[in-house]
Amino acid sequence: MRYIAIITLEYIQVKSNAFEKFLTGKSKIVIQNGQLDIKTLKKLRLTVDQLEIRLRNQGITSIQDVKTATIEPNGQLGYELKNDAKP
């Protein structure tokens, strides 16, 4: 019985974007054009230091080098560097 419920939920999630966002959430922008979004960081209960640690783990030394950074629903950091900061 449990497997039927899981399969049904996964099927609905694949077919409906709104349902997928409801179940898994959506990414939150924390850096836009090198500027921190403090409101979003507070909502995510993430400090600037914690964000900087995540950036350094990705090899990024300066927030100003980041065009856009997001925290994904799974907690991972997604980012895009500015053109002049790309290797």
PDB file with one MODEL, atoms N, CA, C and O in Angstrom:
MODEL        1
ATOM      1  N   MET A   1       0.826  -1.196   0.000  1.00  0.00           N
ATOM      2  CA  MET A   1       0.000   0.000   0.000  1.00  0.00           C
ATOM      3  C   MET A   1       0.868   1.257   0.000  1.00  0.00           C
ATOM      4  O   MET A   1       0.564   2.224  -0.699  1.00  0.00           O
ATOM      5  N   ARG A   2       1.949   1.245   0.785  1.00  0.00           N
ATOM      6  CA  ARG A   2       2.822   2.401   0.870  1.00  0.00           C
ATOM      7  C   ARG A   2       3.479   2.684  -0.480  1.00  0.00           C
ATOM      8  O   ARG A   2       3.652   3.842  -0.859  1.00  0.00           O
ATOM      9  N   TYR A   3       3.843   1.623  -1.207  1.00  0.00           N
ATOM     10  CA  TYR A   3       4.504   1.793  -2.499  1.00  0.00           C
ATOM     11  C   TYR A   3       3.594   2.454  -3.524  1.00  0.00           C
ATOM     12  O   TYR A   3       4.051   3.229  -4.364  1.00  0.00           O
ATOM     13  N   ILE A   4       2.325   2.148  -3.452  1.00  0.00           N
ATOM     14  CA  ILE A   4       1.358   2.764  -4.370  1.00  0.00           C
ATOM     15  C   ILE A   4       1.291   4.265  -4.108  1.00  0.00           C
ATOM     16  O   ILE A   4       1.241   5.061  -5.045  1.00  0.00           O
ATOM     17  N   ALA A   5       1.290   4.649  -2.834  1.00  0.00           N
ATOM     18  CA  ALA A   5       1.246   6.073  -2.488  1.00  0.00           C
ATOM     19  C   ALA A   5       2.507   6.785  -2.970  1.00  0.00           C
ATOM     20  O   ALA A   5       2.429   7.893  -3.500  1.00  0.00           O
ATOM     21  N   ILE A   6       3.665   6.157  -2.788  1.00  0.00           N
ATOM     22  CA  ILE A   6       4.918   6.768  -3.227  1.00  0.00           C
ATOM     23  C   ILE A   6       4.944   6.929  -4.735  1.00  0.00           C
ATOM     24  O   ILE A   6       5.329   7.984  -5.239  1.00  0.00           O
ATOM     25  N   ILE A   7       4.542   5.902  -5.458  1.00  0.00           N
ATOM     26  CA  ILE A   7       4.525   5.965  -6.921  1.00  0.00           C
ATOM     27  C   ILE A   7       3.543   7.027  -7.393  1.00  0.00           C
ATOM     28  O   ILE A   7       3.833   7.768  -8.332  1.00  0.00           O
ATOM     29  N   THR A   8       2.392   7.106  -6.753  1.00  0.00           N
ATOM     30  CA  THR A   8       1.392   8.111  -7.127  1.00  0.00           C
ATOM     31  C   THR A   8       1.937   9.521  -6.904  1.00  0.00           C
ATOM     32  O   THR A   8       1.788  10.385  -7.769  1.00  0.00           O
ATOM     33  N   LEU A   9       2.563   9.760  -5.758  1.00  0.00           N
ATOM     34  CA  LEU A   9       3.132  11.084  -5.483  1.00  0.00           C
ATOM     35  C   LEU A   9       4.233  11.437  -6.481  1.00  0.00           C
ATOM     36  O   LEU A   9       4.295  12.571  -6.955  1.00  0.00           O
ATOM     37  N   GLU A  10       5.092  10.488  -6.801  1.00  0.00           N
ATOM     38  CA  GLU A  10       6.162  10.753  -7.766  1.00  0.00           C
ATOM     39  C   GLU A  10       5.587  11.051  -9.148  1.00  0.00           C
ATOM     40  O   GLU A  10       6.095  11.925  -9.851  1.00  0.00           O
ATOM     41  N   TYR A  11       4.540  10.341  -9.546  1.00  0.00           N
ATOM     42  CA  TYR A  11       3.912  10.581 -10.849  1.00  0.00           C
ATOM     43  C   TYR A  11       3.318  11.988 -10.904  1.00  0.00           C
ATOM     44  O   TYR A  11       3.507  12.711 -11.882  1.00  0.00           O
ATOM     45  N   ILE A  12       2.601  12.370  -9.850  1.00  0.00           N
ATOM     46  CA  ILE A  12       1.994  13.705  -9.811  1.00  0.00           C
ATOM     47  C   ILE A  12       3.084  14.775  -9.816  1.00  0.00           C
ATOM     48  O   ILE A  12       2.933  15.815 -10.457  1.00  0.00           O
ATOM     49  N   GLN A  13       4.175  14.522  -9.105  1.00  0.00           N
ATOM     50  CA  GLN A  13       5.278  15.476  -9.046  1.00  0.00           C
ATOM     51  C   GLN A  13       5.892  15.686 -10.423  1.00  0.00           C
ATOM     52  O   GLN A  13       6.230  16.815 -10.778  1.00  0.00           O
ATOM     53  N   VAL A  14       6.040  14.634 -11.195  1.00  0.00           N
ATOM     54  CA  VAL A  14       6.604  14.738 -12.541  1.00  0.00           C
ATOM     55  C   VAL A  14       5.651  15.489 -13.472  1.00  0.00           C
ATOM     56  O   VAL A  14       6.101  16.252 -14.327  1.00  0.00           O
ATOM     57  N   LYS A  15       4.369  15.288 -13.319  1.00  0.00           N
ATOM     58  CA  LYS A  15       3.389  15.891 -14.218  1.00  0.00           C
ATOM     59  C   LYS A  15       2.998  17.315 -13.847  1.00  0.00           C
ATOM     60  O   LYS A  15       2.508  18.053 -14.702  1.00  0.00           O
ATOM     61  N   SER A  16       3.199  17.721 -12.605  1.00  0.00           N
ATOM     62  CA  SER A  16       2.734  19.035 -12.166  1.00  0.00           C
ATOM     63  C   SER A  16       3.881  19.835 -11.559  1.00  0.00           C
ATOM     64  O   SER A  16       4.440  19.450 -10.533  1.00  0.00           O
ATOM     65  N   ASN A  17       4.226  20.946 -12.197  1.00  0.00           N
ATOM     66  CA  ASN A  17       5.282  21.814 -11.676  1.00  0.00           C
ATOM     67  C   ASN A  17       4.907  22.417 -10.325  1.00  0.00           C
ATOM     68  O   ASN A  17       5.752  22.522  -9.436  1.00  0.00           O
ATOM     69  N   ALA A  18       3.653  22.811 -10.170  1.00  0.00           N
ATOM     70  CA  ALA A  18       3.218  23.413  -8.909  1.00  0.00           C
ATOM     71  C   ALA A  18       3.318  22.402  -7.768  1.00  0.00           C
ATOM     72  O   ALA A  18       3.742  22.746  -6.665  1.00  0.00           O
ATOM     73  N   PHE A  19       2.935  21.176  -8.032  1.00  0.00           N
ATOM     74  CA  PHE A  19       3.013  20.145  -6.999  1.00  0.00           C
ATOM     75  C   PHE A  19       4.473  19.840  -6.662  1.00  0.00           C
ATOM     76  O   PHE A  19       4.808  19.603  -5.501  1.00  0.00           O
ATOM     77  N   GLU A  20       5.338  19.847  -7.674  1.00  0.00           N
ATOM     78  CA  GLU A  20       6.759  19.613  -7.449  1.00  0.00           C
ATOM     79  C   GLU A  20       7.341  20.707  -6.556  1.00  0.00           C
ATOM     80  O   GLU A  20       8.097  20.412  -5.630  1.00  0.00           O
ATOM     81  N   LYS A  21       6.995  21.966  -6.825  1.00  0.00           N
ATOM     82  CA  LYS A  21       7.472  23.071  -5.989  1.00  0.00           C
ATOM     83  C   LYS A  21       6.952  22.936  -4.566  1.00  0.00           C
ATOM     84  O   LYS A  21       7.657  23.258  -3.609  1.00  0.00           O
ATOM     85  N   PHE A  22       5.716  22.458  -4.427  1.00  0.00           N
ATOM     86  CA  PHE A  22       5.134  22.271  -3.101  1.00  0.00           C
ATOM     87  C   PHE A  22       5.899  21.209  -2.317  1.00  0.00           C
ATOM     88  O   PHE A  22       6.178  21.392  -1.132  1.00  0.00           O
ATOM     89  N   LEU A  23       6.236  20.105  -2.972  1.00  0.00           N
ATOM     90  CA  LEU A  23       6.926  19.015  -2.292  1.00  0.00           C
ATOM     91  C   LEU A  23       8.407  19.298  -2.045  1.00  0.00           C
ATOM     92  O   LEU A  23       8.911  19.072  -0.946  1.00  0.00           O
ATOM     93  N   THR A  24       9.092  19.788  -3.059  1.00  0.00           N
ATOM     94  CA  THR A  24      10.544  19.928  -2.956  1.00  0.00           C
ATOM     95  C   THR A  24      11.004  21.357  -2.701  1.00  0.00           C
ATOM     96  O   THR A  24      12.147  21.565  -2.295  1.00  0.00           O
ATOM     97  N   GLY A  25      10.156  22.333  -2.926  1.00  0.00           N
ATOM     98  CA  GLY A  25      10.538  23.724  -2.749  1.00  0.00           C
ATOM     99  C   GLY A  25      11.209  24.263  -3.996  1.00  0.00           C
ATOM    100  O   GLY A  25      11.306  23.564  -5.005  1.00  0.00           O
ATOM    101  N   LYS A  26      11.671  25.497  -3.934  1.00  0.00           N
ATOM    102  CA  LYS A  26      12.376  26.086  -5.062  1.00  0.00           C
ATOM    103  C   LYS A  26      13.620  26.785  -4.553  1.00  0.00           C
ATOM    104  O   LYS A  26      13.744  27.072  -3.362  1.00  0.00           O
ATOM    105  N   SER A  27      14.533  27.055  -5.461  1.00  0.00           N
ATOM    106  CA  SER A  27      15.790  27.674  -5.062  1.00  0.00           C
ATOM    107  C   SER A  27      15.562  29.132  -4.653  1.00  0.00           C
ATOM    108  O   SER A  27      14.660  29.802  -5.155  1.00  0.00           O
ATOM    109  N   LYS A  28      16.401  29.600  -3.735  1.00  0.00           N
ATOM    110  CA  LYS A  28      16.315  30.972  -3.227  1.00  0.00           C
ATOM    111  C   LYS A  28      17.584  31.709  -3.608  1.00  0.00           C
ATOM    112  O   LYS A  28      18.689  31.212  -3.390  1.00  0.00           O
ATOM    113  N   ILE A  29      17.424  32.903  -4.182  1.00  0.00           N
ATOM    114  CA  ILE A  29      18.568  33.718  -4.586  1.00  0.00           C
ATOM    115  C   ILE A  29      19.139  34.410  -3.351  1.00  0.00           C
ATOM    116  O   ILE A  29      18.427  35.121  -2.642  1.00  0.00           O
ATOM    117  N   VAL A  30      20.439  34.193  -3.101  1.00  0.00           N
ATOM    118  CA  VAL A  30      21.095  34.819  -1.948  1.00  0.00           C
ATOM    119  C   VAL A  30      22.123  35.870  -2.363  1.00  0.00           C
ATOM    120  O   VAL A  30      22.490  36.730  -1.562  1.00  0.00           O
ATOM    121  N   ILE A  31      22.590  35.804  -3.617  1.00  0.00           N
ATOM    122  CA  ILE A  31      23.485  36.836  -4.148  1.00  0.00           C
ATOM    123  C   ILE A  31      23.004  37.201  -5.542  1.00  0.00           C
ATOM    124  O   ILE A  31      22.760  36.327  -6.374  1.00  0.00           O
ATOM    125  N   GLN A  32      22.868  38.498  -5.790  1.00  0.00           N
ATOM    126  CA  GLN A  32      22.465  38.996  -7.106  1.00  0.00           C
ATOM    127  C   GLN A  32      23.426  40.108  -7.497  1.00  0.00           C
ATOM    128  O   GLN A  32      23.511  41.121  -6.802  1.00  0.00           O
ATOM    129  N   ASN A  33      24.147  39.938  -8.592  1.00  0.00           N
ATOM    130  CA  ASN A  33      25.128  40.928  -9.069  1.00  0.00           C
ATOM    131  C   ASN A  33      26.128  41.338  -7.992  1.00  0.00           C
ATOM    132  O   ASN A  33      26.427  42.521  -7.826  1.00  0.00           O
ATOM    133  N   GLY A  34      26.637  40.355  -7.269  1.00  0.00           N
ATOM    134  CA  GLY A  34      27.663  40.623  -6.265  1.00  0.00           C
ATOM    135  C   GLY A  34      27.146  41.209  -4.964  1.00  0.00           C
ATOM    136  O   GLY A  34      27.942  41.559  -4.093  1.00  0.00           O
ATOM    137  N   GLN A  35      25.831  41.325  -4.807  1.00  0.00           N
ATOM    138  CA  GLN A  35      25.233  41.906  -3.610  1.00  0.00           C
ATOM    139  C   GLN A  35      24.466  40.835  -2.845  1.00  0.00           C
ATOM    140  O   GLN A  35      23.693  40.076  -3.430  1.00  0.00           O
ATOM    141  N   LEU A  36      24.685  40.778  -1.542  1.00  0.00           N
ATOM    142  CA  LEU A  36      23.976  39.821  -0.695  1.00  0.00           C
ATOM    143  C   LEU A  36      22.520  40.205  -0.528  1.00  0.00           C
ATOM    144  O   LEU A  36      22.187  41.387  -0.453  1.00  0.00           O
ATOM    145  N   ASP A  37      21.652  39.205  -0.469  1.00  0.00           N
ATOM    146  CA  ASP A  37      20.246  39.413  -0.130  1.00  0.00           C
ATOM    147  C   ASP A  37      20.069  38.984   1.329  1.00  0.00           C
ATOM    148  O   ASP A  37      19.799  37.820   1.624  1.00  0.00           O
ATOM    149  N   ILE A  38      20.226  39.940   2.217  1.00  0.00           N
ATOM    150  CA  ILE A  38      20.216  39.663   3.650  1.00  0.00           C
ATOM    151  C   ILE A  38      18.863  39.115   4.103  1.00  0.00           C
ATOM    152  O   ILE A  38      18.811  38.237   4.964  1.00  0.00           O
ATOM    153  N   LYS A  39      17.762  39.627   3.529  1.00  0.00           N
ATOM    154  CA  LYS A  39      16.423  39.150   3.904  1.00  0.00           C
ATOM    155  C   LYS A  39      16.290  37.649   3.652  1.00  0.00           C
ATOM    156  O   LYS A  39      15.795  36.907   4.501  1.00  0.00           O
ATOM    157  N   THR A  40      16.735  37.216   2.481  1.00  0.00           N
ATOM    158  CA  THR A  40      16.640  35.798   2.138  1.00  0.00           C
ATOM    159  C   THR A  40      17.552  34.965   3.032  1.00  0.00           C
ATOM    160  O   THR A  40      17.180  33.870   3.455  1.00  0.00           O
ATOM    161  N   LEU A  41      18.738  35.477   3.319  1.00  0.00           N
ATOM    162  CA  LEU A  41      19.637  34.759   4.220  1.00  0.00           C
ATOM    163  C   LEU A  41      18.993  34.563   5.590  1.00  0.00           C
ATOM    164  O   LEU A  41      19.101  33.488   6.182  1.00  0.00           O
ATOM    165  N   LYS A  42      18.320  35.603   6.095  1.00  0.00           N
ATOM    166  CA  LYS A  42      17.649  35.493   7.390  1.00  0.00           C
ATOM    167  C   LYS A  42      16.526  34.470   7.342  1.00  0.00           C
ATOM    168  O   LYS A  42      16.352  33.687   8.276  1.00  0.00           O
ATOM    169  N   LYS A  43      15.760  34.477   6.247  1.00  0.00           N
ATOM    170  CA  LYS A  43      14.676  33.494   6.108  1.00  0.00           C
ATOM    171  C   LYS A  43      15.220  32.075   6.087  1.00  0.00           C
ATOM    172  O   LYS A  43      14.598  31.157   6.623  1.00  0.00           O
ATOM    173  N   LEU A  44      16.377  31.896   5.472  1.00  0.00           N
ATOM    174  CA  LEU A  44      16.996  30.574   5.389  1.00  0.00           C
ATOM    175  C   LEU A  44      17.791  30.222   6.646  1.00  0.00           C
ATOM    176  O   LEU A  44      18.311  29.113   6.777  1.00  0.00           O
ATOM    177  N   ARG A  45      17.878  31.199   7.580  1.00  0.00           N
ATOM    178  CA  ARG A  45      18.671  31.038   8.808  1.00  0.00           C
ATOM    179  C   ARG A  45      20.113  30.667   8.471  1.00  0.00           C
ATOM    180  O   ARG A  45      20.692  29.730   9.021  1.00  0.00           O
ATOM    181  N   LEU A  46      20.657  31.441   7.550  1.00  0.00           N
ATOM    182  CA  LEU A  46      22.019  31.246   7.080  1.00  0.00           C
ATOM    183  C   LEU A  46      22.788  32.541   7.323  1.00  0.00           C
ATOM    184  O   LEU A  46      22.335  33.614   6.926  1.00  0.00           O
ATOM    185  N   THR A  47      23.929  32.450   7.963  1.00  0.00           N
ATOM    186  CA  THR A  47      24.721  33.648   8.219  1.00  0.00           C
ATOM    187  C   THR A  47      25.613  33.943   7.015  1.00  0.00           C
ATOM    188  O   THR A  47      25.829  33.089   6.155  1.00  0.00           O
ATOM    189  N   VAL A  48      26.121  35.163   6.977  1.00  0.00           N
ATOM    190  CA  VAL A  48      27.042  35.557   5.907  1.00  0.00           C
ATOM    191  C   VAL A  48      28.296  34.690   5.973  1.00  0.00           C
ATOM    192  O   VAL A  48      28.828  34.287   4.938  1.00  0.00           O
ATOM    193  N   ASP A  49      28.763  34.403   7.173  1.00  0.00           N
ATOM    194  CA  ASP A  49      29.949  33.553   7.329  1.00  0.00           C
ATOM    195  C   ASP A  49      29.708  32.155   6.768  1.00  0.00           C
ATOM    196  O   ASP A  49      30.582  31.595   6.106  1.00  0.00           O
ATOM    197  N   GLN A  50      28.535  31.590   7.027  1.00  0.00           N
ATOM    198  CA  GLN A  50      28.219  30.259   6.497  1.00  0.00           C
ATOM    199  C   GLN A  50      28.173  30.277   4.976  1.00  0.00           C
ATOM    200  O   GLN A  50      28.635  29.342   4.322  1.00  0.00           O
ATOM    201  N   LEU A  51      27.615  31.344   4.417  1.00  0.00           N
ATOM    202  CA  LEU A  51      27.575  31.469   2.963  1.00  0.00           C
ATOM    203  C   LEU A  51      28.977  31.612   2.394  1.00  0.00           C
ATOM    204  O   LEU A  51      29.299  31.008   1.371  1.00  0.00           O
ATOM    205  N   GLU A  52      29.802  32.400   3.047  1.00  0.00           N
ATOM    206  CA  GLU A  52      31.187  32.565   2.585  1.00  0.00           C
ATOM    207  C   GLU A  52      31.952  31.244   2.638  1.00  0.00           C
ATOM    208  O   GLU A  52      32.776  30.972   1.765  1.00  0.00           O
ATOM    209  N   ILE A  53      31.690  30.430   3.646  1.00  0.00           N
ATOM    210  CA  ILE A  53      32.322  29.109   3.729  1.00  0.00           C
ATOM    211  C   ILE A  53      31.918  28.259   2.534  1.00  0.00           C
ATOM    212  O   ILE A  53      32.758  27.594   1.927  1.00  0.00           O
ATOM    213  N   ARG A  54      30.644  28.281   2.199  1.00  0.00           N
ATOM    214  CA  ARG A  54      30.172  27.511   1.039  1.00  0.00           C
ATOM    215  C   ARG A  54      30.816  28.010  -0.246  1.00  0.00           C
ATOM    216  O   ARG A  54      31.184  27.215  -1.111  1.00  0.00           O
ATOM    217  N   LEU A  55      30.952  29.319  -0.369  1.00  0.00           N
ATOM    218  CA  LEU A  55      31.600  29.881  -1.563  1.00  0.00           C
ATOM    219  C   LEU A  55      33.068  29.469  -1.631  1.00  0.00           C
ATOM    220  O   LEU A  55      33.558  29.081  -2.691  1.00  0.00           O
ATOM    221  N   ARG A  56      33.762  29.554  -0.514  1.00  0.00           N
ATOM    222  CA  ARG A  56      35.181  29.158  -0.496  1.00  0.00           C
ATOM    223  C   ARG A  56      35.350  27.685  -0.833  1.00  0.00           C
ATOM    224  O   ARG A  56      36.319  27.308  -1.492  1.00  0.00           O
ATOM    225  N   ASN A  57      34.418  26.848  -0.386  1.00  0.00           N
ATOM    226  CA  ASN A  57      34.466  25.425  -0.730  1.00  0.00           C
ATOM    227  C   ASN A  57      34.353  25.206  -2.236  1.00  0.00           C
ATOM    228  O   ASN A  57      34.807  24.187  -2.756  1.00  0.00           O
ATOM    229  N   GLN A  58      33.748  26.163  -2.930  1.00  0.00           N
ATOM    230  CA  GLN A  58      33.622  26.093  -4.390  1.00  0.00           C
ATOM    231  C   GLN A  58      34.783  26.802  -5.088  1.00  0.00           C
ATOM    232  O   GLN A  58      34.835  26.842  -6.317  1.00  0.00           O
ATOM    233  N   GLY A  59      35.707  27.356  -4.317  1.00  0.00           N
ATOM    234  CA  GLY A  59      36.856  28.046  -4.890  1.00  0.00           C
ATOM    235  C   GLY A  59      36.620  29.511  -5.183  1.00  0.00           C
ATOM    236  O   GLY A  59      37.393  30.121  -5.922  1.00  0.00           O
ATOM    237  N   ILE A  60      35.576  30.088  -4.627  1.00  0.00           N
ATOM    238  CA  ILE A  60      35.243  31.503  -4.846  1.00  0.00           C
ATOM    239  C   ILE A  60      35.704  32.291  -3.631  1.00  0.00           C
ATOM    240  O   ILE A  60      35.295  32.009  -2.504  1.00  0.00           O
ATOM    241  N   THR A  61      36.551  33.275  -3.864  1.00  0.00           N
ATOM    242  CA  THR A  61      37.118  34.032  -2.752  1.00  0.00           C
ATOM    243  C   THR A  61      36.388  35.336  -2.461  1.00  0.00           C
ATOM    244  O   THR A  61      36.513  35.873  -1.360  1.00  0.00           O
ATOM    245  N   SER A  62      35.630  35.857  -3.420  1.00  0.00           N
ATOM    246  CA  SER A  62      34.980  37.148  -3.224  1.00  0.00           C
ATOM    247  C   SER A  62      33.510  37.087  -3.654  1.00  0.00           C
ATOM    248  O   SER A  62      33.185  36.572  -4.724  1.00  0.00           O
ATOM    249  N   ILE A  63      32.645  37.613  -2.813  1.00  0.00           N
ATOM    250  CA  ILE A  63      31.212  37.668  -3.134  1.00  0.00           C
ATOM    251  C   ILE A  63      30.983  38.531  -4.371  1.00  0.00           C
ATOM    252  O   ILE A  63      30.061  38.269  -5.144  1.00  0.00           O
ATOM    253  N   GLN A  64      31.812  39.557  -4.567  1.00  0.00           N
ATOM    254  CA  GLN A  64      31.654  40.463  -5.705  1.00  0.00           C
ATOM    255  C   GLN A  64      31.907  39.752  -7.040  1.00  0.00           C
ATOM    256  O   GLN A  64      31.502  40.263  -8.084  1.00  0.00           O
ATOM    257  N   ASP A  65      32.568  38.585  -7.032  1.00  0.00           N
ATOM    258  CA  ASP A  65      32.812  37.825  -8.253  1.00  0.00           C
ATOM    259  C   ASP A  65      31.594  37.027  -8.707  1.00  0.00           C
ATOM    260  O   ASP A  65      31.576  36.488  -9.814  1.00  0.00           O
ATOM    261  N   VAL A  66      30.580  36.952  -7.853  1.00  0.00           N
ATOM    262  CA  VAL A  66      29.410  36.115  -8.125  1.00  0.00           C
ATOM    263  C   VAL A  66      28.311  36.942  -8.780  1.00  0.00           C
ATOM    264  O   VAL A  66      27.883  37.965  -8.244  1.00  0.00           O
ATOM    265  N   LYS A  67      27.860  36.488  -9.944  1.00  0.00           N
ATOM    266  CA  LYS A  67      26.739  37.149 -10.616  1.00  0.00           C
ATOM    267  C   LYS A  67      25.444  36.780  -9.908  1.00  0.00           C
ATOM    268  O   LYS A  67      24.659  37.656  -9.543  1.00  0.00           O
ATOM    269  N   THR A  68      25.218  35.474  -9.712  1.00  0.00           N
ATOM    270  CA  THR A  68      24.034  34.983  -9.026  1.00  0.00           C
ATOM    271  C   THR A  68      24.401  33.743  -8.229  1.00  0.00           C
ATOM    272  O   THR A  68      25.133  32.880  -8.714  1.00  0.00           O
ATOM    273  N   ALA A  69      23.892  33.655  -7.007  1.00  0.00           N
ATOM    274  CA  ALA A  69      24.063  32.455  -6.196  1.00  0.00           C
ATOM    275  C   ALA A  69      22.717  32.099  -5.582  1.00  0.00           C
ATOM    276  O   ALA A  69      21.967  32.964  -5.131  1.00  0.00           O
ATOM    277  N   THR A  70      22.436  30.815  -5.578  1.00  0.00           N
ATOM    278  CA  THR A  70      21.179  30.336  -5.018  1.00  0.00           C
ATOM    279  C   THR A  70      21.437  29.184  -4.061  1.00  0.00           C
ATOM    280  O   THR A  70      22.418  28.450  -4.185  1.00  0.00           O
ATOM    281  N   ILE A  71      20.531  29.046  -3.106  1.00  0.00           N
ATOM    282  CA  ILE A  71      20.512  27.859  -2.261  1.00  0.00           C
ATOM    283  C   ILE A  71      19.396  26.985  -2.814  1.00  0.00           C
ATOM    284  O   ILE A  71      18.230  27.381  -2.838  1.00  0.00           O
ATOM    285  N   GLU A  72      19.766  25.804  -3.252  1.00  0.00           N
ATOM    286  CA  GLU A  72      18.829  24.877  -3.876  1.00  0.00           C
ATOM    287  C   GLU A  72      17.988  24.177  -2.801  1.00  0.00           C
ATOM    288  O   GLU A  72      18.357  24.183  -1.626  1.00  0.00           O
ATOM    289  N   PRO A  73      16.861  23.576  -3.198  1.00  0.00           N
ATOM    290  CA  PRO A  73      16.015  22.892  -2.208  1.00  0.00           C
ATOM    291  C   PRO A  73      16.737  21.796  -1.422  1.00  0.00           C
ATOM    292  O   PRO A  73      16.368  21.493  -0.287  1.00  0.00           O
ATOM    293  N   ASN A  74      17.767  21.203  -2.031  1.00  0.00           N
ATOM    294  CA  ASN A  74      18.508  20.150  -1.327  1.00  0.00           C
ATOM    295  C   ASN A  74      19.615  20.714  -0.445  1.00  0.00           C
ATOM    296  O   ASN A  74      20.363  19.947   0.162  1.00  0.00           O
ATOM    297  N   GLY A  75      19.737  22.049  -0.360  1.00  0.00           N
ATOM    298  CA  GLY A  75      20.721  22.686   0.490  1.00  0.00           C
ATOM    299  C   GLY A  75      22.032  23.018  -0.198  1.00  0.00           C
ATOM    300  O   GLY A  75      22.896  23.662   0.398  1.00  0.00           O
ATOM    301  N   GLN A  76      22.194  22.594  -1.430  1.00  0.00           N
ATOM    302  CA  GLN A  76      23.426  22.860  -2.164  1.00  0.00           C
ATOM    303  C   GLN A  76      23.457  24.304  -2.653  1.00  0.00           C
ATOM    304  O   GLN A  76      22.422  24.949  -2.818  1.00  0.00           O
ATOM    305  N   LEU A  77      24.680  24.791  -2.880  1.00  0.00           N
ATOM    306  CA  LEU A  77      24.883  26.140  -3.395  1.00  0.00           C
ATOM    307  C   LEU A  77      25.025  26.078  -4.911  1.00  0.00           C
ATOM    308  O   LEU A  77      25.860  25.344  -5.438  1.00  0.00           O
ATOM    309  N   GLY A  78      24.207  26.850  -5.596  1.00  0.00           N
ATOM    310  CA  GLY A  78      24.341  27.008  -7.045  1.00  0.00           C
ATOM    311  C   GLY A  78      24.829  28.414  -7.314  1.00  0.00           C
ATOM    312  O   GLY A  78      24.424  29.350  -6.625  1.00  0.00           O
ATOM    313  N   TYR A  79      25.700  28.581  -8.313  1.00  0.00           N
ATOM    314  CA  TYR A  79      26.236  29.913  -8.553  1.00  0.00           C
ATOM    315  C   TYR A  79      26.616  30.098 -10.014  1.00  0.00           C
ATOM    316  O   TYR A  79      26.829  29.137 -10.753  1.00  0.00           O
ATOM    317  N   GLU A  80      26.695  31.367 -10.406  1.00  0.00           N
ATOM    318  CA  GLU A  80      27.205  31.772 -11.717  1.00  0.00           C
ATOM    319  C   GLU A  80      28.146  32.938 -11.471  1.00  0.00           C
ATOM    320  O   GLU A  80      27.785  33.917 -10.819  1.00  0.00           O
ATOM    321  N   LEU A  81      29.354  32.822 -11.997  1.00  0.00           N
ATOM    322  CA  LEU A  81      30.339  33.881 -11.823  1.00  0.00           C
ATOM    323  C   LEU A  81      30.151  34.968 -12.860  1.00  0.00           C
ATOM    324  O   LEU A  81      29.610  34.725 -13.939  1.00  0.00           O
ATOM    325  N   LYS A  82      30.603  36.173 -12.527  1.00  0.00           N
ATOM    326  CA  LYS A  82      30.619  37.263 -13.507  1.00  0.00           C
ATOM    327  C   LYS A  82      31.634  36.933 -14.592  1.00  0.00           C
ATOM    328  O   LYS A  82      32.562  36.157 -14.361  1.00  0.00           O
ATOM    329  N   ASN A  83      31.464  37.518 -15.773  1.00  0.00           N
ATOM    330  CA  ASN A  83      32.350  37.203 -16.892  1.00  0.00           C
ATOM    331  C   ASN A  83      33.814  37.471 -16.589  1.00  0.00           C
ATOM    332  O   ASN A  83      34.675  36.676 -16.966  1.00  0.00           O
ATOM    333  N   ASP A  84      34.114  38.579 -15.914  1.00  0.00           N
ATOM    334  CA  ASP A  84      35.514  38.899 -15.630  1.00  0.00           C
ATOM    335  C   ASP A  84      36.111  38.057 -14.518  1.00  0.00           C
ATOM    336  O   ASP A  84      37.320  38.111 -14.292  1.00  0.00           O
ATOM    337  N   ALA A  85      35.289  37.272 -13.810  1.00  0.00           N
ATOM    338  CA  ALA A  85      35.783  36.433 -12.728  1.00  0.00           C
ATOM    339  C   ALA A  85      35.904  34.959 -13.140  1.00  0.00           C
ATOM    340  O   ALA A  85      36.410  34.134 -12.380  1.00  0.00           O
ATOM    341  N   LYS A  86      35.440  34.645 -14.336  1.00  0.00           N
ATOM    342  CA  LYS A  86      35.512  33.247 -14.789  1.00  0.00           C
ATOM    343  C   LYS A  86      36.953  32.891 -15.120  1.00  0.00           C
ATOM    344  O   LYS A  86      37.701  33.719 -15.640  1.00  0.00           O
ATOM    345  N   PRO A  87      37.342  31.647 -14.816  1.00  0.00           N
ATOM    346  CA  PRO A  87      38.721  31.244 -15.113  1.00  0.00           C
ATOM    347  C   PRO A  87      38.981  31.125 -16.603  1.00  0.00           C
ATOM    348  O   PRO A  87      40.095  30.795 -17.011  1.00  0.00           O
TER     349      PRO A  87
ENDMDL
END
